[in-house]
């Protein structure tokens, strides 16, 4: 059966009020930045988007949560998601939000390398365990940090306490059949090498695959596929299908220190 792959990945068209949900993110983020102690626009490279923001708890930090934003590797920036640092900061952790170069200026393989560079940079700046999480394309990037070809050095990998992918894309091959590929420029080689489902996991930390039960079926399928593949390869992995949540509100739990998602992210 011929599948409409554009529709399979079209979240906005299938979420009532989805445009309003996404439109509220920058305002919520700006309000959070105005009220919370942080260091903004810390450079981890020379490019326009090679920067990260740090938000600090009031007490001695227990560690660092790194959140990688989504947007199909071609939209949004860290400044749109500052409010998702709330739960981690309230739990006593530093929250780190990096931006990264986007398609079509760079390929996805290069974006993976830049996220590794951002993680290394914050690891060199701040001591303590690292908790990586990401949403949508950001979930792909977070999981790529713990694949067998990870760009992270072993001392940084050893500091990762847990990785959580939220509503992620873990098999990039179907994206070659979408109109988005006119921007992403994926070919068969890159789609395969950049797909976590086709790679071996680094057995360095526990993993959580979190997906909204009301997300597009392709996102649920890919989350189940990664969980099945990596569980069979020995990963310490938990999959959660969050009842009633869609692709946009599934990340709301990061704002609440007591939410099941926040507890999962911090282990």
BALOBA-1460 file (C-alpha; in Angstrom, 3 decimals):
// residues 267
<rec num="1" residu="x" x="0.000" y="0.000" z="0.000"/>
<rec num="2" residu="x" x="1.306" y="3.428" z="-0.950"/>
<rec num="3" residu="x" x="1.761" y="5.550" z="2.188"/>
<rec num="4" residu="x" x="1.472" y="9.322" z="2.307"/>
<rec num="5" residu="x" x="4.731" y="10.023" z="4.136"/>
<rec num="6" residu="x" x="4.153" y="13.773" z="4.267"/>
<rec num="7" residu="x" x="0.936" y="13.113" z="6.185"/>
<rec num="8" residu="x" x="2.667" y="10.559" z="8.422"/>
<rec num="9" residu="x" x="4.990" y="13.265" z="9.768"/>
<rec num="10" residu="x" x="2.483" y="16.165" z="9.666"/>
<rec num="11" residu="x" x="1.869" y="16.850" z="13.349"/>
<rec num="12" residu="x" x="0.331" y="20.310" z="13.053"/>
<rec num="13" residu="x" x="-2.428" y="19.189" z="10.705"/>
<rec num="14" residu="x" x="-3.652" y="16.512" z="13.101"/>
<rec num="15" residu="x" x="-3.528" y="18.314" z="16.468"/>
<rec num="16" residu="x" x="-6.526" y="20.543" z="17.265"/>
<rec num="17" residu="x" x="-5.113" y="23.903" z="18.342"/>
<rec num="18" residu="x" x="-1.624" y="22.772" z="17.410"/>
<rec num="19" residu="x" x="-0.694" y="26.124" z="15.897"/>
<rec num="20" residu="x" x="-1.677" y="27.922" z="19.108"/>
<rec num="21" residu="x" x="0.343" y="25.476" z="21.219"/>
<rec num="22" residu="x" x="3.490" y="26.035" z="19.165"/>
<rec num="23" residu="x" x="2.901" y="29.797" z="18.940"/>
<rec num="24" residu="x" x="2.835" y="30.028" z="22.747"/>
<rec num="25" residu="x" x="6.302" y="28.536" z="23.182"/>
<rec num="26" residu="x" x="8.367" y="31.703" z="22.478"/>
<rec num="27" residu="x" x="6.256" y="33.806" z="24.871"/>
<rec num="28" residu="x" x="6.451" y="31.183" z="27.630"/>
<rec num="29" residu="x" x="10.191" y="30.933" z="27.049"/>
<rec num="30" residu="x" x="10.691" y="34.704" z="27.256"/>
<rec num="31" residu="x" x="8.725" y="34.889" z="30.506"/>
<rec num="32" residu="x" x="10.865" y="32.141" z="32.002"/>
<rec num="33" residu="x" x="14.107" y="33.885" z="31.004"/>
<rec num="34" residu="x" x="12.909" y="37.118" z="32.611"/>
<rec num="35" residu="x" x="12.436" y="35.432" z="35.982"/>
<rec num="36" residu="x" x="15.240" y="32.868" z="36.261"/>
<rec num="37" residu="x" x="18.956" y="33.107" z="36.802"/>
<rec num="38" residu="x" x="20.856" y="32.126" z="33.716"/>
<rec num="39" residu="x" x="23.826" y="32.664" z="31.449"/>
<rec num="40" residu="x" x="22.707" y="33.184" z="27.871"/>
<rec num="41" residu="x" x="24.379" y="32.846" z="24.491"/>
<rec num="42" residu="x" x="27.450" y="30.927" z="25.625"/>
<rec num="43" residu="x" x="29.470" y="30.055" z="22.534"/>
<rec num="44" residu="x" x="30.530" y="26.469" z="21.865"/>
<rec num="45" residu="x" x="31.682" y="27.256" z="18.303"/>
<rec num="46" residu="x" x="32.113" y="30.076" z="15.842"/>
<rec num="47" residu="x" x="28.891" y="29.666" z="13.839"/>
<rec num="48" residu="x" x="25.789" y="31.838" z="14.220"/>
<rec num="49" residu="x" x="23.829" y="29.078" z="15.967"/>
<rec num="50" residu="x" x="26.627" y="27.462" z="17.972"/>
<rec num="51" residu="x" x="25.432" y="28.810" z="21.318"/>
<rec num="52" residu="x" x="23.792" y="27.476" z="24.455"/>
<rec num="53" residu="x" x="21.914" y="28.855" z="27.449"/>
<rec num="54" residu="x" x="22.333" y="27.724" z="31.056"/>
<rec num="55" residu="x" x="19.732" y="28.147" z="33.816"/>
<rec num="56" residu="x" x="20.723" y="27.622" z="37.439"/>
<rec num="57" residu="x" x="18.924" y="26.341" z="40.526"/>
<rec num="58" residu="x" x="19.078" y="28.278" z="43.763"/>
<rec num="59" residu="x" x="21.019" y="25.543" z="45.530"/>
<rec num="60" residu="x" x="24.232" y="23.667" z="44.747"/>
<rec num="61" residu="x" x="23.518" y="21.879" z="41.450"/>
<rec num="62" residu="x" x="23.077" y="18.109" z="41.477"/>
<rec num="63" residu="x" x="23.997" y="17.818" z="37.810"/>
<rec num="64" residu="x" x="23.058" y="19.077" z="34.349"/>
<rec num="65" residu="x" x="20.016" y="18.383" z="32.185"/>
<rec num="66" residu="x" x="20.660" y="19.051" z="28.487"/>
<rec num="67" residu="x" x="17.544" y="19.532" z="26.356"/>
<rec num="68" residu="x" x="17.834" y="19.394" z="22.560"/>
<rec num="69" residu="x" x="14.927" y="21.055" z="20.756"/>
<rec num="70" residu="x" x="13.087" y="19.708" z="17.733"/>
<rec num="71" residu="x" x="11.779" y="21.218" z="14.509"/>
<rec num="72" residu="x" x="12.775" y="18.597" z="11.922"/>
<rec num="73" residu="x" x="16.400" y="19.803" z="12.056"/>
<rec num="74" residu="x" x="15.351" y="22.993" z="10.237"/>
<rec num="75" residu="x" x="13.156" y="25.084" z="12.560"/>
<rec num="76" residu="x" x="13.138" y="26.690" z="16.020"/>
<rec num="77" residu="x" x="15.982" y="27.495" z="18.400"/>
<rec num="78" residu="x" x="16.880" y="27.153" z="22.062"/>
<rec num="79" residu="x" x="15.235" y="30.536" z="22.771"/>
<rec num="80" residu="x" x="11.822" y="29.034" z="21.945"/>
<rec num="81" residu="x" x="12.039" y="26.424" z="24.714"/>
<rec num="82" residu="x" x="13.624" y="28.084" z="27.759"/>
<rec num="83" residu="x" x="10.502" y="27.347" z="29.824"/>
<rec num="84" residu="x" x="11.197" y="23.609" z="29.560"/>
<rec num="85" residu="x" x="14.102" y="24.169" z="31.947"/>
<rec num="86" residu="x" x="11.625" y="24.757" z="34.799"/>
<rec num="87" residu="x" x="11.355" y="21.197" z="36.091"/>
<rec num="88" residu="x" x="15.080" y="20.559" z="36.083"/>
<rec num="89" residu="x" x="15.869" y="23.861" z="37.812"/>
<rec num="90" residu="x" x="13.222" y="23.203" z="40.464"/>
<rec num="91" residu="x" x="14.741" y="19.761" z="41.010"/>
<rec num="92" residu="x" x="18.146" y="21.320" z="41.702"/>
<rec num="93" residu="x" x="19.813" y="20.788" z="38.320"/>
<rec num="94" residu="x" x="21.389" y="23.176" z="35.850"/>
<rec num="95" residu="x" x="19.407" y="23.178" z="32.612"/>
<rec num="96" residu="x" x="21.342" y="23.528" z="29.365"/>
<rec num="97" residu="x" x="19.602" y="24.343" z="26.071"/>
<rec num="98" residu="x" x="21.800" y="24.404" z="22.948"/>
<rec num="99" residu="x" x="21.006" y="25.721" z="19.511"/>
<rec num="100" residu="x" x="22.565" y="24.116" z="16.452"/>
<rec num="101" residu="x" x="23.062" y="24.792" z="12.741"/>
<rec num="102" residu="x" x="19.997" y="23.790" z="10.736"/>
<rec num="103" residu="x" x="19.161" y="22.365" z="7.345"/>
<rec num="104" residu="x" x="19.575" y="23.266" z="4.554"/>
<rec num="105" residu="x" x="22.755" y="25.063" z="5.665"/>
<rec num="106" residu="x" x="24.168" y="21.789" z="6.998"/>
<rec num="107" residu="x" x="23.314" y="18.112" z="6.738"/>
<rec num="108" residu="x" x="21.884" y="16.084" z="9.608"/>
<rec num="109" residu="x" x="25.195" y="14.259" z="10.123"/>
<rec num="110" residu="x" x="26.825" y="17.646" z="10.766"/>
<rec num="111" residu="x" x="24.064" y="18.602" z="13.229"/>
<rec num="112" residu="x" x="24.803" y="15.393" z="15.150"/>
<rec num="113" residu="x" x="28.448" y="16.440" z="15.393"/>
<rec num="114" residu="x" x="27.489" y="19.914" z="16.609"/>
<rec num="115" residu="x" x="25.293" y="18.561" z="19.409"/>
<rec num="116" residu="x" x="28.209" y="16.389" z="20.512"/>
<rec num="117" residu="x" x="30.363" y="19.526" z="20.494"/>
<rec num="118" residu="x" x="27.803" y="21.341" z="22.650"/>
<rec num="119" residu="x" x="27.625" y="18.446" z="25.130"/>
<rec num="120" residu="x" x="31.409" y="18.315" z="25.383"/>
<rec num="121" residu="x" x="31.549" y="22.073" z="25.911"/>
<rec num="122" residu="x" x="29.131" y="22.072" z="28.833"/>
<rec num="123" residu="x" x="30.827" y="18.981" z="30.292"/>
<rec num="124" residu="x" x="34.120" y="20.861" z="30.315"/>
<rec num="125" residu="x" x="32.512" y="23.912" z="31.943"/>
<rec num="126" residu="x" x="30.515" y="22.193" z="34.682"/>
<rec num="127" residu="x" x="31.156" y="19.152" z="36.850"/>
<rec num="128" residu="x" x="28.553" y="16.525" z="37.658"/>
<rec num="129" residu="x" x="26.377" y="13.957" z="35.901"/>
<rec num="130" residu="x" x="24.766" y="14.736" z="32.550"/>
<rec num="131" residu="x" x="21.148" y="13.922" z="31.727"/>
<rec num="132" residu="x" x="20.371" y="14.231" z="28.020"/>
<rec num="133" residu="x" x="16.901" y="14.582" z="26.579"/>
<rec num="134" residu="x" x="15.417" y="15.853" z="23.358"/>
<rec num="135" residu="x" x="12.110" y="16.253" z="21.583"/>
<rec num="136" residu="x" x="11.234" y="15.165" z="18.033"/>
<rec num="137" residu="x" x="14.361" y="15.776" z="15.918"/>
<rec num="138" residu="x" x="16.046" y="16.646" z="19.207"/>
<rec num="139" residu="x" x="15.236" y="13.158" z="20.477"/>
<rec num="140" residu="x" x="17.055" y="11.755" z="17.458"/>
<rec num="141" residu="x" x="20.061" y="13.955" z="18.261"/>
<rec num="142" residu="x" x="20.062" y="12.992" z="21.947"/>
<rec num="143" residu="x" x="19.975" y="9.268" z="21.122"/>
<rec num="144" residu="x" x="22.733" y="9.710" z="18.538"/>
<rec num="145" residu="x" x="25.039" y="10.670" z="21.410"/>
<rec num="146" residu="x" x="24.893" y="7.089" z="22.694"/>
<rec num="147" residu="x" x="25.146" y="5.179" z="19.402"/>
<rec num="148" residu="x" x="28.172" y="3.043" z="18.603"/>
<rec num="149" residu="x" x="29.692" y="5.815" z="16.466"/>
<rec num="150" residu="x" x="29.212" y="8.489" z="19.139"/>
<rec num="151" residu="x" x="31.255" y="11.657" z="18.715"/>
<rec num="152" residu="x" x="31.522" y="11.984" z="22.498"/>
<rec num="153" residu="x" x="34.791" y="10.944" z="24.164"/>
<rec num="154" residu="x" x="34.627" y="8.135" z="26.704"/>
<rec num="155" residu="x" x="35.108" y="10.400" z="29.774"/>
<rec num="156" residu="x" x="32.003" y="12.401" z="28.753"/>
<rec num="157" residu="x" x="29.998" y="9.264" z="27.973"/>
<rec num="158" residu="x" x="30.859" y="7.960" z="31.431"/>
<rec num="159" residu="x" x="29.191" y="11.007" z="32.988"/>
<rec num="160" residu="x" x="25.831" y="10.494" z="31.247"/>
<rec num="161" residu="x" x="23.286" y="9.347" z="33.810"/>
<rec num="162" residu="x" x="20.374" y="8.789" z="31.419"/>
<rec num="163" residu="x" x="19.173" y="9.678" z="27.916"/>
<rec num="164" residu="x" x="15.495" y="10.323" z="27.159"/>
<rec num="165" residu="x" x="13.990" y="10.640" z="23.709"/>
<rec num="166" residu="x" x="10.572" y="12.337" z="23.622"/>
<rec num="167" residu="x" x="8.394" y="11.898" z="20.522"/>
<rec num="168" residu="x" x="11.442" y="11.109" z="18.452"/>
<rec num="169" residu="x" x="12.319" y="10.233" z="14.874"/>
<rec num="170" residu="x" x="14.713" y="7.292" z="15.003"/>
<rec num="171" residu="x" x="14.487" y="5.908" z="11.450"/>
<rec num="172" residu="x" x="15.310" y="8.635" z="8.937"/>
<rec num="173" residu="x" x="14.774" y="6.557" z="5.787"/>
<rec num="174" residu="x" x="11.045" y="7.398" z="5.419"/>
<rec num="175" residu="x" x="11.928" y="11.105" z="5.423"/>
<rec num="176" residu="x" x="13.533" y="10.635" z="2.015"/>
<rec num="177" residu="x" x="9.985" y="10.171" z="0.676"/>
<rec num="178" residu="x" x="8.659" y="13.460" z="2.107"/>
<rec num="179" residu="x" x="8.670" y="16.969" z="0.687"/>
<rec num="180" residu="x" x="10.883" y="17.928" z="3.642"/>
<rec num="181" residu="x" x="13.763" y="16.186" z="1.930"/>
<rec num="182" residu="x" x="14.055" y="19.115" z="-0.456"/>
<rec num="183" residu="x" x="15.483" y="20.874" z="2.625"/>
<rec num="184" residu="x" x="17.094" y="17.959" z="4.478"/>
<rec num="185" residu="x" x="18.820" y="16.470" z="1.410"/>
<rec num="186" residu="x" x="18.976" y="13.001" z="2.924"/>
<rec num="187" residu="x" x="20.363" y="10.229" z="0.761"/>
<rec num="188" residu="x" x="20.294" y="6.498" z="1.460"/>
<rec num="189" residu="x" x="23.747" y="6.440" z="3.026"/>
<rec num="190" residu="x" x="23.156" y="9.306" z="5.451"/>
<rec num="191" residu="x" x="19.614" y="8.208" z="6.310"/>
<rec num="192" residu="x" x="20.949" y="4.788" z="7.287"/>
<rec num="193" residu="x" x="24.047" y="5.963" z="9.161"/>
<rec num="194" residu="x" x="22.074" y="8.614" z="11.092"/>
<rec num="195" residu="x" x="19.192" y="6.290" z="12.098"/>
<rec num="196" residu="x" x="19.544" y="5.035" z="15.701"/>
<rec num="197" residu="x" x="17.359" y="2.002" z="14.858"/>
<rec num="198" residu="x" x="20.111" y="0.834" z="12.500"/>
<rec num="199" residu="x" x="22.983" y="1.383" z="14.923"/>
<rec num="200" residu="x" x="24.291" y="-0.389" z="17.997"/>
<rec num="201" residu="x" x="23.666" y="1.383" z="21.323"/>
<rec num="202" residu="x" x="26.497" y="2.301" z="23.629"/>
<rec num="203" residu="x" x="25.683" y="0.383" z="26.796"/>
<rec num="204" residu="x" x="26.718" y="3.285" z="29.008"/>
<rec num="205" residu="x" x="23.511" y="4.429" z="30.724"/>
<rec num="206" residu="x" x="19.771" y="3.757" z="31.077"/>
<rec num="207" residu="x" x="17.509" y="5.013" z="28.290"/>
<rec num="208" residu="x" x="13.884" y="6.137" z="28.219"/>
<rec num="209" residu="x" x="11.827" y="6.298" z="25.032"/>
<rec num="210" residu="x" x="8.810" y="8.519" z="25.733"/>
<rec num="211" residu="x" x="6.031" y="9.085" z="23.219"/>
<rec num="212" residu="x" x="2.546" y="10.538" z="23.383"/>
<rec num="213" residu="x" x="-0.110" y="7.891" z="22.880"/>
<rec num="214" residu="x" x="-2.016" y="10.380" z="20.681"/>
<rec num="215" residu="x" x="0.931" y="11.239" z="18.468"/>
<rec num="216" residu="x" x="0.914" y="10.402" z="14.777"/>
<rec num="217" residu="x" x="1.108" y="6.609" z="14.345"/>
<rec num="218" residu="x" x="4.542" y="6.926" z="12.702"/>
<rec num="219" residu="x" x="6.031" y="8.444" z="15.867"/>
<rec num="220" residu="x" x="4.563" y="5.688" z="18.015"/>
<rec num="221" residu="x" x="5.790" y="3.057" z="15.537"/>
<rec num="222" residu="x" x="9.308" y="4.462" z="15.494"/>
<rec num="223" residu="x" x="9.468" y="4.652" z="19.291"/>
<rec num="224" residu="x" x="8.372" y="1.025" z="19.574"/>
<rec num="225" residu="x" x="10.834" y="0.025" z="16.850"/>
<rec num="226" residu="x" x="13.807" y="1.641" z="18.586"/>
<rec num="227" residu="x" x="12.787" y="0.129" z="21.924"/>
<rec num="228" residu="x" x="12.497" y="-3.315" z="20.347"/>
<rec num="229" residu="x" x="15.790" y="-3.074" z="18.465"/>
<rec num="230" residu="x" x="17.894" y="-1.688" z="21.294"/>
<rec num="231" residu="x" x="16.319" y="-3.889" z="23.959"/>
<rec num="232" residu="x" x="17.401" y="-6.837" z="21.837"/>
<rec num="233" residu="x" x="20.935" y="-5.426" z="21.772"/>
<rec num="234" residu="x" x="21.201" y="-5.292" z="25.553"/>
<rec num="235" residu="x" x="20.269" y="-1.678" z="26.308"/>
<rec num="236" residu="x" x="18.773" y="-0.818" z="29.702"/>
<rec num="237" residu="x" x="15.676" y="0.697" z="28.141"/>
<rec num="238" residu="x" x="12.154" y="1.720" z="29.167"/>
<rec num="239" residu="x" x="9.416" y="2.795" z="26.772"/>
<rec num="240" residu="x" x="6.476" y="4.918" z="27.949"/>
<rec num="241" residu="x" x="3.405" y="5.749" z="25.857"/>
<rec num="242" residu="x" x="1.990" y="8.809" z="27.597"/>
<rec num="243" residu="x" x="-1.813" y="8.540" z="27.578"/>
<rec num="244" residu="x" x="-3.672" y="11.496" z="26.070"/>
<rec num="245" residu="x" x="-0.548" y="13.355" z="24.951"/>
<rec num="246" residu="x" x="0.154" y="14.559" z="21.422"/>
<rec num="247" residu="x" x="3.394" y="15.605" z="19.761"/>
<rec num="248" residu="x" x="3.239" y="19.160" z="21.090"/>
<rec num="249" residu="x" x="1.991" y="18.774" z="24.663"/>
<rec num="250" residu="x" x="4.034" y="15.630" z="25.383"/>
<rec num="251" residu="x" x="6.926" y="17.885" z="26.468"/>
<rec num="252" residu="x" x="4.851" y="19.849" z="29.000"/>
<rec num="253" residu="x" x="5.973" y="17.523" z="31.788"/>
<rec num="254" residu="x" x="9.450" y="19.071" z="31.614"/>
<rec num="255" residu="x" x="7.962" y="22.153" z="33.273"/>
<rec num="256" residu="x" x="6.839" y="20.221" z="36.367"/>
<rec num="257" residu="x" x="9.391" y="18.865" z="38.820"/>
<rec num="258" residu="x" x="6.902" y="16.226" z="39.996"/>
<rec num="259" residu="x" x="5.765" y="14.979" z="36.593"/>
<rec num="260" residu="x" x="6.422" y="11.382" z="35.523"/>
<rec num="261" residu="x" x="8.376" y="12.697" z="32.520"/>
<rec num="262" residu="x" x="10.652" y="14.842" z="34.653"/>
<rec num="263" residu="x" x="11.300" y="11.962" z="37.021"/>
<rec num="264" residu="x" x="12.135" y="9.744" z="34.041"/>
<rec num="265" residu="x" x="14.543" y="12.283" z="32.564"/>
<rec num="266" residu="x" x="16.471" y="12.594" z="35.826"/>
<rec num="267" residu="x" x="16.299" y="8.885" z="36.575"/>
